[in-house]
Amino acid sequence: MQSEIDTMSFIREYTDIPVPQVFLYDTSADNAVGAPYMLMECIKGNSALDVAAHPHKIPAQYHAKYIDAEASIVVRTLSRLTLIYR
């Protein structure tokens, strides 16, 4: 969970990719809730997991646009990482 939180924070800081802001979290099970938790901003839309599990939900005319958008996110993220870690 800590890795997920750190990754989301990194992507928010160094890219223009919309990522929910994490407001509060505790990765230990030794807390008032009794389990790890994360409270974060809600971003409306379908998750990539929803789309991957049910590809028929994307109308055929939008498949190429969706794939292009995914590829753009990967390229922007990797480009940014390359600049940061040089």
Secondary structure, DSSP 8 states (H G I E B T S, - for coil): -HHHHHHHHHHHHHS-S----EEEEE-SSSSSSSS-EEEE----S--HHHHHH-GGGS-GGGHHHHHHHHHHHHHHHHHHHHHHT-
